[in-house]
Amino acid sequence: MPARNEIVYGKGFLKDTNALPKEAKQKLAWLIEILAENSLDSRLHTKPLEPPLKGKYSFRITRDWRVGFKFLSGNHIQLLVVDHRSKIYRRMERL
């Protein structure tokens, strides 16, 4: 059985979650547990991002909300940002 991923929160990530609707916050907690078990679980809709975001990934909370993350060393994942799908990728370019 593969090792469980360790989740690390990036600066400002938890603050970003305050903007989420209540249902999305609850679902996010569940999805982070899934991410810790398997970052490619189909329930996450994980997507590797294209340049200029190469090396970063996103997963879907709801149709409108996304989480941006990256793999650190080994089984460590850093959650970078949570934002609306219309804004998240521009924000990730600045990280």
DSSP file (Angstrom, degrees, kcal/mol; ACC not computed):
  #  RESIDUE AA STRUCTURE BP1 BP2  ACC     N-H-->O    O-->H-N    N-H-->O    O-->H-N    TCO  KAPPA ALPHA  PHI   PSI    X-CA   Y-CA   Z-CA
    1    1 A M              0   0    0      0, 0.0     3,-0.1     0, 0.0     0, 0.0   0.000 360.0 360.0 360.0 128.6    0.0    0.0    0.0
    2    2 A P        -     0   0    0      0, 0.0     3,-0.1     0, 0.0     2,-0.0  -0.244 360.0 -94.0 -63.7 153.0    1.5    3.4   -1.0
    3    3 A A        -     0   0    0      1,-0.1     2,-0.2     0, 0.0     0, 0.0  -0.347  43.6-103.4 -65.9 146.2    2.3    5.8    1.8
    4    4 A R        -     0   0    0     -3,-0.1    33,-0.2     1,-0.1     2,-0.2  -0.470  39.2-111.8 -68.1 138.9   -0.3    8.4    2.7
    5    5 A N        -     0   0    0     31,-3.4     2,-0.5    30,-0.2    71,-0.2  -0.503  22.8-132.5 -72.2 140.1    0.4   11.9    1.3
    6    6 A E  E     -a   76   0A   0     69,-3.3    71,-3.0    -2,-0.2     2,-0.5  -0.852  19.6-143.9 -93.9 127.0    1.3   14.6    3.9
    7    7 A I  E     -a   77   0A   0     -2,-0.5     2,-0.4    69,-0.2    71,-0.2  -0.799  16.2-172.7 -97.1 128.2   -0.7   17.7    3.2
    8    8 A V  E     -a   78   0A   0     69,-3.2    71,-2.8    -2,-0.5     2,-0.5  -0.967  19.1-133.7-118.9 134.1    1.0   21.1    3.9
    9    9 A Y  E     -a   79   0A   0     -2,-0.4    71,-0.1    69,-0.2     3,-0.1  -0.771  18.8-136.3 -92.5 127.0   -1.0   24.4    3.7
   10   10 A G    >   -     0   0    0     69,-3.0     3,-2.2    -2,-0.5     4,-0.5  -0.301  42.0 -73.1 -73.5 163.0    0.6   27.2    1.8
   11   11 A K  T 3  S+     0   0    0      1,-0.3    -1,-0.2     2,-0.1     0, 0.0  -0.371 121.5   9.5 -57.8 124.0    0.6   30.7    3.1
   12   12 A G  T 3> S+     0   0    0     -2,-0.1     4,-2.2    -3,-0.1    -1,-0.3   0.311  93.3 114.9  89.4  -9.0   -2.9   32.2    2.7
   13   13 A F  H <> S+     0   0    0     -3,-2.2     4,-1.4     1,-0.2    -2,-0.1   0.947  78.2  45.7 -61.0 -49.4   -4.6   28.9    1.8
   14   14 A L  H  4 S+     0   0    0     -4,-0.5     4,-0.5     1,-0.2    -1,-0.2   0.863 111.2  53.6 -64.3 -34.8   -6.7   28.6    5.0
   15   15 A K  H >4 S+     0   0    0      1,-0.2     3,-1.4     2,-0.2     4,-0.3   0.897 103.6  57.5 -64.2 -39.6   -7.7   32.3    4.6
   16   16 A D  H >< S+     0   0    0     -4,-2.2     3,-1.7     1,-0.3     4,-0.3   0.852  95.1  65.3 -57.4 -35.6   -8.8   31.5    1.0
   17   17 A T  G >< S+     0   0    0     -4,-1.4     3,-1.3     1,-0.3    -1,-0.3   0.737  85.4  72.5 -64.8 -20.5  -11.2   28.9    2.3
   18   18 A N  G <  S+     0   0    0     -3,-1.4    -1,-0.3    -4,-0.5    -2,-0.2   0.765  91.2  58.6 -64.1 -23.9  -13.2   31.6    4.1
   19   19 A A  G <  S+     0   0    0     -3,-1.7    -1,-0.3    -4,-0.3    -2,-0.2   0.599  86.1 103.0 -80.8 -11.3  -14.5   32.8    0.7
   20   20 A L  S <  S-     0   0    0     -3,-1.3     5,-0.0    -4,-0.3     2,-0.0  -0.420  80.7-108.6 -73.7 145.5  -16.0   29.4   -0.1
   21   21 A P     >  -     0   0    0      0, 0.0     4,-2.1     0, 0.0     3,-0.3  -0.353  38.8-104.2 -62.3 155.7  -19.8   28.8    0.2
   22   22 A K  H  > S+     0   0    0      1,-0.2     4,-2.1     2,-0.2     5,-0.2   0.877 120.3  50.3 -53.5 -45.8  -20.6   26.6    3.2
   23   23 A E  H  > S+     0   0    0      1,-0.2     4,-2.2     2,-0.2    -1,-0.2   0.884 110.0  51.0 -63.4 -37.8  -21.3   23.4    1.1
   24   24 A A  H  > S+     0   0    0     -3,-0.3     4,-2.5     2,-0.2    -1,-0.2   0.873 107.3  53.6 -68.3 -36.6  -18.0   23.8   -0.7
   25   25 A K  H  X S+     0   0    0     -4,-2.1     4,-1.7     2,-0.2    -2,-0.2   0.932 110.6  46.7 -61.6 -45.0  -16.1   24.2    2.7
   26   26 A Q  H  X S+     0   0    0     -4,-2.1     4,-1.3     1,-0.2    -2,-0.2   0.911 113.8  47.5 -64.3 -42.3  -17.6   20.9    3.9
   27   27 A K  H  X S+     0   0    0     -4,-2.2     4,-2.6     1,-0.2    -1,-0.2   0.876 106.0  59.6 -66.8 -36.7  -16.8   19.1    0.6
   28   28 A L  H  X S+     0   0    0     -4,-2.5     4,-2.5     1,-0.2     5,-0.2   0.905 101.3  53.8 -58.8 -42.9  -13.2   20.5    0.6
   29   29 A A  H  X S+     0   0    0     -4,-1.7     4,-1.3     1,-0.2    -1,-0.2   0.917 111.6  45.6 -58.4 -43.1  -12.5   18.8    4.0
   30   30 A W  H  X S+     0   0    0     -4,-1.3     4,-1.7     1,-0.2    -1,-0.2   0.903 112.0  51.2 -65.6 -42.8  -13.6   15.5    2.5
   31   31 A L  H  X S+     0   0    0     -4,-2.6     4,-2.7     1,-0.2    -2,-0.2   0.839 104.4  56.8 -67.3 -33.2  -11.6   16.0   -0.7
   32   32 A I  H  X S+     0   0    0     -4,-2.5     4,-2.1     2,-0.2    -1,-0.2   0.883 105.6  52.0 -64.7 -36.9   -8.4   16.8    1.2
   33   33 A E  H  X S+     0   0    0     -4,-1.3     4,-1.3    -5,-0.2    -2,-0.2   0.915 110.5  47.6 -63.0 -42.2   -8.8   13.4    2.9
   34   34 A I  H  X S+     0   0    0     -4,-1.7     4,-3.1     1,-0.2     3,-0.4   0.923 109.7  53.2 -63.6 -43.9   -9.1   11.8   -0.5
   35   35 A L  H  < S+     0   0    0     -4,-2.7    -2,-0.2     1,-0.2    -1,-0.2   0.884 105.3  54.7 -58.0 -40.4   -6.0   13.8   -1.7
   36   36 A A  H  < S+     0   0    0     -4,-2.1   -31,-3.4     1,-0.2    -1,-0.2   0.840 114.9  40.0 -63.8 -32.4   -4.0   12.5    1.3
   37   37 A E  H  < S-     0   0    0     -4,-1.3     2,-0.3    -3,-0.4    -2,-0.2   0.892 138.5  -4.3 -81.8 -43.0   -4.9    8.9    0.2
   38   38 A N    ><  -     0   0    0     -4,-3.1     3,-1.8    -5,-0.1    -1,-0.2  -0.801  53.0-160.4-159.1 106.6   -4.6    9.2   -3.5
   39   39 A S  T 3  S+     0   0    0      1,-0.3    -4,-0.1    -2,-0.3     7,-0.1   0.652  96.0  50.6 -66.6 -14.9   -3.9   12.5   -5.4
   40   40 A L  T 3  S+     0   0    0     -5,-0.1    -1,-0.3     5,-0.1     5,-0.1   0.208  74.0 142.0-108.4  14.9   -5.2   11.0   -8.7
   41   41 A D    X>> -     0   0    0     -3,-1.8     3,-1.9    -7,-0.2     4,-0.6  -0.326  57.6-128.3 -55.4 134.5   -8.5    9.7   -7.3
   42   42 A S  T 345S+     0   0    0      1,-0.3     3,-0.5     2,-0.2    -1,-0.2   0.729 104.3  69.0 -63.6 -22.0  -11.1   10.3  -10.0
   43   43 A R  T 345S+     0   0    0      1,-0.2    -1,-0.3     2,-0.1    -2,-0.1   0.703  97.8  53.6 -68.8 -18.1  -13.4   12.1   -7.5
   44   44 A L  T <45S-     0   0    0     -3,-1.9    16,-2.5    15,-0.1    -1,-0.2   0.731  93.5-142.9 -85.4 -24.4  -10.9   14.9   -7.4
   45   45 A H  T  <5 -     0   0    0     -4,-0.6    -3,-0.1    -3,-0.5    -2,-0.1   0.936  27.8-162.2  55.8  46.9  -10.8   15.5  -11.1
   46   46 A T      < -     0   0    0     -5,-0.5    13,-0.2    13,-0.1    -1,-0.2  -0.356   9.1-169.9 -63.4 136.5   -7.0   16.2  -10.7
   47   47 A K  E     -B   58   0A   0     11,-2.6    11,-1.8    -3,-0.1     2,-0.3  -0.982  20.1-137.0-134.6 121.6   -5.5   18.1  -13.6
   48   48 A P  E     -B   57   0A   0      0, 0.0     9,-0.2     0, 0.0     2,-0.2  -0.602  34.9-125.4 -71.5 138.8   -1.8   18.8  -14.3
   49   49 A L        -     0   0    0      7,-2.6     6,-0.4     4,-0.3     7,-0.2  -0.574  13.8-125.1 -93.7 151.5   -1.5   22.4  -15.5
   50   50 A E    >   -     0   0    0     -2,-0.2     3,-2.6     1,-0.2    -1,-0.1  -0.407  53.1 -39.3 -85.2 161.9    0.1   23.6  -18.7
   51   51 A P  T 3  S+     0   0    0      0, 0.0    -1,-0.2     0, 0.0     4,-0.0  -0.336 125.6  36.5 -54.6 141.3    2.9   26.2  -18.9
   52   52 A P  T 3  S+     0   0    0      0, 0.0    -3,-0.0     0, 0.0    -2,-0.0  -0.953 129.4  43.5 -86.7  12.8    3.3   28.7  -17.4
   53   53 A L  S X  S+     0   0    0     -3,-2.6     3,-2.0     3,-0.1    -4,-0.3   0.161  78.0 149.7-103.4  18.1    1.9   26.6  -14.5
   54   54 A K  T 3   +     0   0    0      1,-0.3    -4,-0.1    -6,-0.1     3,-0.1  -0.231  65.4  31.8 -53.3 136.1    3.9   23.4  -15.3
   55   55 A G  T 3  S+     0   0    0     -6,-0.4    16,-0.5     1,-0.4     2,-0.3   0.346 103.9  95.3  93.7  -5.1    4.6   21.5  -12.1
   56   56 A K  E <   - C   0  70A   0     -3,-2.0    -7,-2.6    -7,-0.2    -1,-0.4  -0.817  54.2-164.9-116.4 159.5    1.3   22.6  -10.5
   57   57 A Y  E     -BC  48  69A   0     12,-3.1    12,-2.7    -2,-0.3     2,-0.3  -0.860   5.6-152.1-136.1 165.2   -2.0   20.9  -10.4
   58   58 A S  E     -BC  47  68A   0    -11,-1.8   -11,-2.6    -2,-0.3     2,-0.3  -0.982   3.3-164.2-137.6 155.1   -5.6   21.6   -9.6
   59   59 A F  E     - C   0  67A   0      8,-2.0     8,-2.4    -2,-0.3     2,-0.4  -0.969  25.8-112.8-134.5 157.4   -8.6   19.7   -8.3
   60   60 A R  E     + C   0  66A   0    -16,-2.5     6,-0.2    -2,-0.3     3,-0.1  -0.720  25.8 176.1 -94.7 128.4  -12.2   20.5   -8.4
   61   61 A I  S    S-     0   0    0      4,-2.7     2,-0.2    -2,-0.4    -1,-0.2   0.879  79.6 -20.2 -86.6 -55.7  -14.3   21.2   -5.3
   62   62 A T  S    S-     0   0    0      3,-1.2    -1,-0.4   -34,-0.0     3,-0.1  -0.741  86.4 -78.7-135.3-175.3  -17.4   22.0   -7.2
   63   63 A R  S    S+     0   0    0     -2,-0.2    22,-0.0     1,-0.2     3,-0.0   0.850 131.8  31.8 -57.2 -33.6  -18.2   23.1  -10.7
   64   64 A D  S    S+     0   0    0     20,-0.1    21,-2.8    21,-0.1     2,-0.4   0.609 109.4  69.4-102.9 -14.6  -17.1   26.6   -9.8
   65   65 A W  E     - D   0  84A   0     19,-0.2    -4,-2.7    20,-0.1    -3,-1.2  -0.893  55.4-178.6-118.1 138.9  -14.4   26.2   -7.2
   66   66 A R  E     -CD  60  83A   0     17,-2.6    17,-1.9    -2,-0.4     2,-0.4  -0.881  19.6-142.2-130.5 158.7  -10.8   24.8   -7.5
   67   67 A V  E     -CD  59  82A   0     -8,-2.4    -8,-2.0    -2,-0.3     2,-0.4  -0.989  15.1-151.1-118.9 131.9   -7.8   24.1   -5.4
   68   68 A G  E     +CD  58  81A   0     13,-2.8    12,-2.9    -2,-0.4    13,-1.2  -0.864  27.8 158.7-100.1 137.0   -4.3   24.7   -6.7
   69   69 A F  E     -CD  57  79A   0    -12,-2.7   -12,-3.1    -2,-0.4     2,-0.3  -0.945  24.4-153.6-149.2 169.3   -1.5   22.5   -5.4
   70   70 A K  E     -CD  56  78A   0      8,-2.0     8,-2.9    -2,-0.3     2,-0.4  -0.981  25.6-112.1-143.7 156.7    2.0   21.2   -6.1
   71   71 A F  E     - D   0  77A   0    -16,-0.5     6,-0.2    -2,-0.3     3,-0.1  -0.748  29.6-170.6 -86.9 132.0    4.0   18.2   -5.1
   72   72 A L        -     0   0    0      4,-3.2     2,-0.2    -2,-0.4    -1,-0.1   0.132  53.3 -36.3 -93.3-143.0    7.0   18.8   -2.8
   73   73 A S  S >  S-     0   0    0      2,-0.1     3,-1.5    -2,-0.1    -1,-0.3  -0.552 108.4 -27.0 -82.2 147.7    9.4   16.1   -2.1
   74   74 A G  T 3  S-     0   0    0      1,-0.2   -69,-0.0    -2,-0.2    -2,-0.0  -0.269 130.7 -12.9  57.3-123.1    8.3   12.5   -1.8
   75   75 A N  T 3  S+     0   0    0    -71,-0.1   -69,-3.3    -4,-0.1     2,-0.5  -0.092 102.0 118.9-105.7  33.8    4.7   12.2   -0.5
   76   76 A H  E <   -a    6   0A   0     -3,-1.5    -4,-3.2   -71,-0.2     2,-0.4  -0.873  40.5-170.6-102.7 130.5    4.3   15.9    0.5
   77   77 A I  E     -aD   7  71A   0    -71,-3.0   -69,-3.2    -2,-0.5     2,-0.6  -0.979   9.5-152.4-120.9 129.8    1.6   18.0   -1.2
   78   78 A Q  E     -aD   8  70A   0     -8,-2.9    -8,-2.0    -2,-0.4     2,-0.6  -0.908   9.3-144.9-104.1 121.1    1.4   21.8   -0.7
   79   79 A L  E     +aD   9  69A   0    -71,-2.8   -69,-3.0    -2,-0.6   -10,-0.3  -0.754  22.6 178.7 -82.1 121.2   -2.1   23.3   -1.1
   80   80 A L  E     -     0   0A   0    -12,-2.9     2,-0.3    -2,-0.6   -11,-0.2   0.934  49.6 -10.5 -93.9 -56.1   -1.5   26.7   -2.6
   81   81 A V  E     - D   0  68A   0    -13,-1.2   -13,-2.8   -65,-0.0     2,-0.4  -0.972  42.0-150.6-147.4 156.7   -4.8   28.5   -3.3
   82   82 A V  E     + D   0  67A   0     -2,-0.3     2,-0.3   -15,-0.2   -15,-0.2  -1.000  40.6 135.6-125.2 129.7   -8.6   28.1   -3.3
   83   83 A D  E     - D   0  66A   0    -17,-1.9   -17,-2.6    -2,-0.4     2,-0.1  -0.982  56.4 -70.3-162.6 172.5  -10.5   30.3   -5.7
   84   84 A H  E >>  - D   0  65A   0     -2,-0.3     4,-2.3   -19,-0.2     3,-2.0  -0.372  50.2-113.1 -66.3 149.5  -13.2   30.5   -8.3
   85   85 A R  T 34 S+     0   0    0    -21,-2.8     4,-0.4     1,-0.3    -1,-0.1   0.744 115.9  59.9 -60.7 -22.8  -12.4   28.8  -11.6
   86   86 A S  T 34 S+     0   0    0    -22,-0.3    -1,-0.3     1,-0.1     4,-0.1   0.634 119.2  25.5 -78.8 -12.5  -12.3   32.2  -13.3
   87   87 A K  T <> S+     0   0    0     -3,-2.0     4,-2.0     2,-0.1     3,-0.4   0.649  96.6  84.4-120.8 -24.9   -9.5   33.5  -11.1
   88   88 A I  H  X S+     0   0    0     -4,-2.3     4,-2.3     1,-0.2     5,-0.2   0.848  89.7  50.5 -60.2 -40.6   -7.4   30.6   -9.7
   89   89 A Y  H  > S+     0   0    0     -4,-0.4     4,-1.2     1,-0.2    -1,-0.2   0.869 110.0  49.8 -71.6 -34.9   -5.1   30.1  -12.6
   90   90 A R  H  > S+     0   0    0     -3,-0.4     4,-0.7     2,-0.2    -1,-0.2   0.905 112.0  49.8 -65.9 -39.9   -4.1   33.8  -12.8
   91   91 A R  H >< S+     0   0    0     -4,-2.0     3,-1.1     1,-0.2     4,-0.3   0.901 106.8  54.7 -63.7 -40.0   -3.4   33.7   -9.1
   92   92 A M  H >< S+     0   0    0     -4,-2.3     3,-1.3     1,-0.3    -1,-0.2   0.799  96.7  65.3 -67.1 -27.3   -1.3   30.6   -9.4
   93   93 A E  H 3< S+     0   0    0     -4,-1.2    -1,-0.3     1,-0.3    -2,-0.2   0.800  99.1  54.5 -62.5 -27.0    0.9   32.3  -12.0
   94   94 A R  T <<        0   0    0     -3,-1.1    -1,-0.3    -4,-0.7    -2,-0.2   0.536 360.0 360.0 -84.8  -6.3    2.0   34.7   -9.2
   95   95 A L    <         0   0    0     -3,-1.3    -1,-0.2    -4,-0.3    -2,-0.2   0.452 360.0 360.0 -90.9 360.0    3.1   32.0   -6.9
